Amino acid sequence: MNATNANKAKRAQTAPSARKSAKKVLDSASTKQKPENRPRVTARLSAEDHELVERAAMIKGFSTVNSFVVSNMVELSKAIVEREERIQLSQRDAELLIDALDRPARDLPKLRRLLN
């Protein structure tokens, strides 16, 4: 067997395993985990508003308008929810609440009968 035939024979022996390896790579690439399906928010803007948002994103150092919008939308949402869920009392109201909580409960016979 000459050198050319020996190389052909060697390639013929390794070709099936090489093909299997290539197939595995291609199969894994096609079944690779796609990015999770996250909810989207879509907004339509006027040209002027879009330019304004682009300028603001650039000024703040965001690489994309989308990252700027998402970041600011989330921060504003957190602030709104926190403000709505927090109870703020004046000093006087806080003292009245503490006094009311410290007083012993009154006996309310009608309420007692209703609950029994």
Secondary structure, DSSP 8 states (H G I E B T S, - for coil): --HHHHHHHHHHHHHHHHHHHHHHHHHHHHTS--------------HHHHHHHHHHHHHHT-SSHHHHHHHHHHHHHHHHHHHHH-----HHHHHHHHHHHHS-----HHHHHHH-
